[in-house]
Amino acid sequence: MDLIDENLELKEIQMLQGHTDRVWSVAWNPTTGFDGIPAMLASCSGDKTVRIWQQNPSCRSSDPWECKAVLDETHTRTVRSCAWSPSGKKLATASFDATAAIWERVGDDFECVSTLEGHENEVKSISWNSSGTLIATCSRDKSVWIWEELPGNEFECVSILQGHTQDVKMVQWHPFLDILYSCSYDNTIKVWAEDDDGDDWHCVQTLGEANNGHFSTVWALSFDTTGEKMVTCSDDLTIKIWGSDSKLMQASGDVFAPWKHLCTLSGLHDRTIFSVHWSREDIIATAAADNAIRLFIEDKDVVDGPSYKLLLKKEKAHDMDVNSVQWSSKESRLLASASDDSTIKVWELASVP
């Protein structure tokens, strides 16, 4: 059955409470939530901490999620971003204290094994590449840094990317290629790739107003499972879909397939759209300062180019701004959200009987 034909609701499974300040970001551990391994979620906050939440499948109460660990005493200011390594064994965090931290999971405990220093001020986002060998960070200092993991939990900065003219809000690696994407207060998304000789990184494309891009701050981006479509969201209240032939890039390392604007969705949020995430089931989730969550799917009835339509809207998903939404990498209809109201919510996209 087509999703649009289903009677669906975004059902709140549980509100996770414990943070004492706004929650900026959530991240699902990619190696949990299947084969009997309980799902695990990380959240980070203005209270300078990271919380690790784990699902207890055998719990028969109405609250199956519990806080398993609180990571503190490392960052001295807001923790803005968190990201799991592909192996699920390490968690990277980015903070307004101008540092990033790497935490290693040992059983139920987490130990800070490395601190990445160098940015001049607030680090806004952190991301692992698909092999877990590279980390990217970005900052209010307008720069993007690429770090390589060395033996013994050491990390070396291998490139500092200068190109944005304002605060860089987010970095995100391509799902399976070592190509990096950054979005900024300067209204652009930049695409970064390694030089042919592997000595340095450079910007291979800038997506901005000149090529049907955003005309205000770009807050976030996400890829579909093929890596051939990308979605971006902005302070201009629009969501944009982009397309590229990533198979071409994968087949030939010296060929870059530029991204092209496919369509724009507008008039669906009333205030800044802070977060966007694409599920394995091809559902796009967005979160905004209007306290709402929206879900979108491709309109298969449109023949002249890709088009997307609203699948579901959840007004008052939180009591304040919704800063982050992320689909589970395993349970395709499980969604987490984080808000200025200091809570995380776990949702299920469920069929209504």
C-alpha positions as CSV (number, residue, x, y, z in Angstrom):
1,M,0.0,0.0,0.0
2,D,1.2,3.5,-0.8
3,L,2.0,5.6,2.3
4,I,-0.3,8.3,1.2
5,D,-3.2,5.8,1.2
6,E,-2.5,4.7,4.8
7,N,-4.2,6.4,7.7
8,L,-1.2,7.4,9.7
9,E,-0.4,9.2,12.9
10,L,2.8,10.3,14.6
11,K,2.3,8.6,17.9
12,E,4.3,9.8,20.9
13,I,6.0,6.7,22.5
14,Q,7.7,8.6,25.4
15,M,8.9,12.0,26.5
16,L,12.5,11.7,27.8
17,Q,13.2,14.1,30.6
18,G,16.5,14.8,32.4
19,H,18.2,17.7,30.6
20,T,17.9,21.0,32.4
21,D,18.4,23.2,29.4
22,R,17.4,23.2,25.7
23,V,18.2,20.0,23.8
24,W,20.0,20.7,20.6
25,S,20.5,17.4,18.9
26,V,19.6,13.7,18.9
27,A,21.5,10.7,17.3
28,W,20.6,7.1,17.0
29,N,23.3,4.5,17.5
30,P,23.4,2.8,14.1
31,T,24.3,-0.7,15.5
32,T,21.4,-1.0,17.9
33,G,17.7,-1.6,17.6
34,F,17.8,-5.0,15.7
35,D,18.8,-8.6,16.3
36,G,17.8,-8.3,20.0
37,I,20.1,-5.3,20.6
38,P,18.2,-2.6,22.4
39,A,17.9,0.7,20.6
40,M,20.2,3.5,21.9
41,L,19.9,7.2,21.5
42,A,22.2,10.1,22.4
43,S,21.1,13.7,23.1
44,C,23.1,16.8,23.8
45,S,22.1,20.0,25.6
46,G,22.7,23.5,26.7
47,D,23.2,22.0,30.2
48,K,26.8,21.0,29.0
49,T,25.9,17.2,29.1
50,V,25.2,14.4,26.8
51,R,22.6,11.7,27.8
52,I,22.5,8.2,26.6
53,W,19.1,6.6,26.4
54,Q,18.3,2.9,25.9
55,Q,15.1,1.1,25.1
56,N,14.1,-1.8,27.3
57,P,12.0,-4.0,25.0
58,S,10.8,-6.2,27.9
59,C,9.6,-3.2,29.8
60,R,5.8,-3.4,30.1
61,S,5.3,0.1,31.5
62,S,4.4,3.1,29.4
63,D,8.0,4.4,29.6
64,P,10.3,1.8,27.8
65,W,13.2,4.3,27.5
66,E,15.6,5.0,30.3
67,C,18.7,7.2,30.8
68,K,21.7,4.8,31.0
69,A,24.5,7.4,31.3
70,V,25.2,11.1,31.6
71,L,28.4,12.4,30.0
72,D,29.6,15.4,31.8
73,E,32.7,17.1,33.3
74,T,34.3,17.4,29.8
75,H,32.6,20.2,28.0
76,T,32.4,23.6,29.8
77,R,29.6,25.1,27.6
78,T,26.6,24.0,25.5
79,V,27.0,20.7,23.7
80,R,25.6,21.5,20.3
81,S,26.0,18.3,18.2
82,C,26.5,14.6,18.7
83,A,27.2,11.8,16.2
84,W,27.9,8.0,16.6
85,S,30.7,6.4,14.7
86,P,29.6,3.8,12.1
87,S,30.7,1.0,14.5
88,G,28.5,2.4,17.2
89,K,31.4,2.1,19.6
90,K,32.3,5.8,19.7
91,L,30.3,9.0,20.1
92,A,31.6,12.4,19.0
93,T,30.4,15.6,20.5
94,A,30.8,19.3,19.5
95,S,30.6,22.2,22.0
96,F,30.4,25.9,22.3
97,D,33.6,25.6,24.4
98,A,35.5,25.4,21.0
99,T,36.3,21.7,21.4
100,A,35.0,18.4,20.2
101,A,35.3,15.2,22.3
102,I,35.4,11.5,21.4
103,W,33.8,9.1,23.8
104,E,34.4,5.4,23.8
105,R,31.7,3.0,24.9
106,V,32.8,0.2,27.2
107,G,29.7,-1.8,28.3
108,D,27.4,0.7,29.9
109,D,30.1,3.2,30.5
110,F,31.5,6.0,28.3
111,E,35.0,7.4,28.6
112,C,36.3,10.6,27.0
113,V,39.3,9.3,25.1
114,S,40.2,12.3,23.0
115,T,39.6,16.1,22.8
116,L,39.9,17.9,19.5
117,E,41.1,21.5,19.8
118,G,41.8,24.2,17.3
119,H,38.6,26.1,16.4
120,E,38.6,29.7,17.5
121,N,35.1,29.5,19.0
122,E,31.9,27.6,19.1
123,V,31.9,24.2,17.3
124,K,28.4,23.8,15.9
125,S,28.4,20.3,14.3
126,I,30.4,17.1,14.0
127,S,30.1,14.1,11.6
128,W,31.9,10.8,10.8
129,N,32.5,9.5,7.3
130,S,31.1,6.2,6.3
131,S,34.2,4.2,7.2
132,G,34.7,5.9,10.5
133,T,38.2,7.1,9.6
134,L,37.5,10.8,9.2
135,I,35.6,13.3,11.3
136,A,34.5,16.8,10.2
137,T,33.8,19.7,12.5
138,C,32.5,23.2,11.8
139,S,32.4,26.4,13.8
140,R,31.3,30.0,14.2
141,D,34.8,30.8,13.1
142,K,33.6,30.1,9.5
143,S,35.9,27.1,9.0
144,V,35.5,23.4,8.5
145,W,38.1,21.0,9.8
146,I,38.8,17.4,8.8
147,W,40.3,15.1,11.3
148,E,41.9,11.7,10.6
149,E,41.8,9.0,13.3
150,L,45.2,7.6,14.2
151,P,46.1,4.5,16.4
152,G,45.6,5.0,20.1
153,N,42.5,7.2,19.9
154,E,44.6,10.1,18.5
155,F,43.1,12.5,15.9
156,E,45.1,14.7,13.5
157,C,43.7,17.6,11.7
158,V,44.5,17.0,8.0
159,S,42.7,19.9,6.4
160,I,41.2,23.3,7.3
161,L,38.6,24.4,4.8
162,Q,38.1,28.1,4.4
163,G,35.3,29.2,2.0
164,H,32.2,30.1,4.0
165,T,31.9,33.8,4.8
166,Q,29.8,33.3,7.9
167,D,29.1,30.9,10.8
168,V,29.0,27.2,9.6
169,K,25.9,25.5,11.0
170,M,26.3,21.9,10.0
171,V,28.7,19.4,8.4
172,Q,27.6,16.1,6.9
173,W,29.4,13.4,5.0
174,H,27.9,11.7,2.0
175,P,26.4,8.3,2.9
176,F,29.1,6.2,1.2
177,L,31.6,8.6,-0.5
178,D,34.3,10.7,1.1
179,I,32.6,13.9,0.0
180,L,31.8,16.5,2.7
181,Y,28.9,19.0,2.8
182,S,28.6,22.1,4.9
183,C,25.8,24.6,5.3
184,S,26.1,28.1,6.6
185,Y,24.7,31.4,7.8
186,D,26.0,32.7,4.5
187,N,23.0,31.1,2.8
188,T,25.0,28.4,1.0
189,I,25.8,24.7,1.0
190,K,29.4,23.9,0.0
191,V,30.6,20.5,-1.4
192,W,34.2,19.5,-0.5
193,A,36.3,16.8,-2.1
194,E,39.9,15.6,-1.8
195,D,42.4,16.7,-4.5
196,D,43.4,14.1,-7.0
197,D,46.8,13.6,-5.3
198,G,45.1,13.3,-1.9
199,D,47.1,16.2,-0.4
200,D,44.3,18.5,0.4
201,W,40.6,19.2,0.1
202,H,38.8,21.9,-1.9
203,C,35.3,23.2,-2.7
204,V,34.0,21.6,-5.8
205,Q,30.5,23.2,-5.8
206,T,28.6,25.9,-4.0
207,L,24.8,25.8,-3.9
208,G,23.4,29.2,-3.3
209,E,20.8,31.7,-4.5
210,A,22.4,31.8,-8.0
211,N,21.5,28.2,-8.7
212,N,18.0,28.1,-7.1
213,G,19.4,27.7,-3.6
214,H,18.3,29.3,-0.3
215,F,18.3,33.0,0.3
216,S,18.8,32.8,4.1
217,T,20.7,30.7,6.6
218,V,20.9,27.0,5.7
219,W,20.5,25.0,8.9
220,A,20.7,21.4,7.9
221,L,20.8,18.8,5.2
222,S,20.2,15.1,4.8
223,F,20.6,12.4,2.1
224,D,18.3,9.6,0.9
225,T,19.5,6.0,1.0
226,T,20.9,6.1,-2.5
227,G,23.0,9.2,-1.9
228,E,21.6,10.6,-5.1
229,K,19.1,13.0,-3.5
230,M,19.7,15.6,-0.8
231,V,17.3,17.8,1.2
232,T,18.2,21.1,2.8
233,C,16.2,23.4,5.1
234,S,16.5,27.1,5.8
235,D,15.6,30.2,7.7
236,D,13.8,31.2,4.4
237,L,11.1,28.7,5.4
238,T,11.7,26.5,2.4
239,I,12.8,22.9,2.0
240,K,14.8,22.1,-1.2
241,I,15.4,18.8,-2.9
242,W,18.6,18.4,-4.9
243,G,19.7,15.6,-7.2
244,S,23.1,14.2,-8.3
245,D,24.4,11.1,-10.0
246,S,26.5,9.6,-7.2
247,K,27.0,6.4,-9.1
248,L,29.0,8.4,-11.6
249,M,31.1,9.8,-8.7
250,Q,31.6,6.4,-7.2
251,A,32.6,4.8,-10.5
252,S,35.3,7.4,-11.3
253,G,37.1,9.1,-8.5
254,D,38.1,12.1,-10.7
255,V,34.5,12.8,-11.9
256,F,32.3,15.0,-9.8
257,A,28.6,15.0,-10.7
258,P,27.2,18.4,-9.7
259,W,24.1,18.8,-7.7
260,K,21.0,20.2,-9.4
261,H,17.9,21.8,-7.8
262,L,14.9,19.5,-8.3
263,C,12.1,21.2,-6.4
264,T,11.2,23.6,-3.5
265,L,8.6,23.1,-0.8
266,S,7.4,26.2,0.8
267,G,4.5,27.5,3.0
268,L,4.6,24.5,5.3
269,H,6.3,25.9,8.4
270,D,5.6,29.3,9.9
271,R,9.1,29.8,11.3
272,T,12.7,28.8,10.8
273,I,13.2,25.2,9.8
274,F,16.1,23.9,11.9
275,S,16.3,20.2,11.0
276,V,15.6,17.8,8.2
277,H,16.2,14.0,8.0
278,W,15.4,11.5,5.3
279,S,14.3,8.0,6.4
280,R,15.0,4.6,4.8
281,E,11.4,4.5,3.7
282,D,11.9,7.8,1.8
283,I,10.0,10.0,4.3
284,I,11.4,13.4,4.9
285,A,10.9,14.8,8.4
286,T,11.4,18.5,9.2
287,A,11.4,20.4,12.5
288,A,11.0,24.1,13.1
289,A,10.7,27.0,15.4
290,D,6.9,26.8,15.1
291,N,7.1,23.8,17.5
292,A,5.9,21.5,14.7
293,I,7.1,18.4,12.9
294,R,6.2,17.8,9.2
295,L,6.5,14.6,7.1
296,F,6.8,14.6,3.3
297,I,6.9,11.9,0.6
298,E,7.4,12.0,-3.1
299,D,4.3,12.6,-5.2
300,K,4.4,9.7,-7.7
301,D,1.5,11.1,-9.6
302,V,3.5,14.0,-10.9
303,V,5.2,13.0,-14.2
304,D,7.2,16.2,-15.1
305,G,10.0,15.9,-12.6
306,P,10.1,15.1,-8.9
307,S,7.6,16.6,-6.6
308,Y,6.9,16.2,-2.9
309,K,3.8,16.5,-0.8
310,L,2.8,16.7,2.8
311,L,2.2,13.3,4.4
312,L,1.5,14.4,7.9
313,K,1.8,17.4,10.2
314,K,2.2,17.3,13.9
315,E,1.3,20.7,15.4
316,K,2.6,21.4,19.0
317,A,5.0,18.4,18.8
318,H,6.9,20.2,21.6
319,D,6.1,23.2,23.8
320,M,9.0,25.2,22.2
321,D,11.2,25.2,19.2
322,V,12.0,21.8,17.8
323,N,15.8,21.8,17.1
324,S,16.4,18.3,15.7
325,V,14.6,15.3,14.2
326,Q,16.2,12.0,13.3
327,W,14.8,8.8,12.0
328,S,16.1,5.5,13.4
329,S,18.6,3.9,11.0
330,K,17.0,0.5,11.7
331,E,13.4,1.0,12.7
332,S,12.3,2.9,9.7
333,R,9.2,4.4,11.3
334,L,10.8,5.4,14.6
335,L,11.6,9.1,15.0
336,A,13.3,11.2,17.7
337,S,13.0,14.9,18.3
338,A,14.7,17.4,20.5
339,S,13.5,20.8,21.7
340,D,14.1,24.0,23.5
341,D,11.6,22.7,26.1
342,S,14.5,20.5,27.5
343,T,12.9,17.2,26.3
344,I,13.4,14.5,23.8
345,K,10.4,12.7,22.3
346,V,10.4,9.3,20.7
347,W,7.7,8.9,18.1
348,E,6.3,6.1,15.9
349,L,4.7,6.6,12.5
350,A,1.9,4.3,13.1
351,S,-1.2,3.1,11.2
352,V,-4.5,4.2,12.7
353,P,-6.9,1.2,13.0
